[in-house]
Amino acid sequence: MKEITIFARDRVGLLADITEMMGENGINIEFLSGEAVAGIAVLHMTFSNELAAVSLLEKAGFTVISSEILVLRIPNKPDEIGKISRMLSEEGISIQNIYFMGEKAKHGFFAVKVDKHEYAKEILKKYVSNRKIGSG
């Protein structure tokens, strides 16, 4: 799955401008997380049509980075994130970004961006097979 990170000068109406642009072009926002730090807005988003979203954002003058993310479905119970982060750290994989995307049927869905995407997928297959849960 692709995550789009948007960097922009923070201002009133920024989120409205971006979300309306997507809606007017029939692009669904599947996930959104954002913050403003020192006058810079950083938005993490996933879209129903990532290529079209990036094209629109770039045409509108936004700085955009597209990154691969892993979507993990894990049991909603203590220390599951700890187990995953420890597995990755022991293999020298750096977690660059992680956020909760929602919950369904006693499982949480987390988006994880790492520095070694393909290697992390292989490592996490061990976690998935040991717990009979899914990842994306």
HELIX and SHEET records of a PDB file:
HELIX    1   1 LEU A   14  GLU A   24  1                                  11    
HELIX    2   2 GLU A   50  LYS A   59  1                                  10    
HELIX    3   3 GLU A   80  GLU A   90  1                                  11    
HELIX    4   4 HIS A  117  ARG A  131  1                                  15    
SHEET    1   A 4 ILE A  29  VAL A  37  0                                        
SHEET    2   A 4 ILE A  40  PHE A  47 -1                                        
SHEET    3   A 4 LYS A   2  ARG A   9 -1                                        
SHEET    4   A 4 THR A  63  GLU A  68 -1                                        
SHEET    1   B 3 LEU A  70  PRO A  75  0                                        
SHEET    2   B 3 HIS A 107  VAL A 114 -1                                        
SHEET    3   B 3 ILE A  95  LYS A 104 -1                                        
END                                                                             
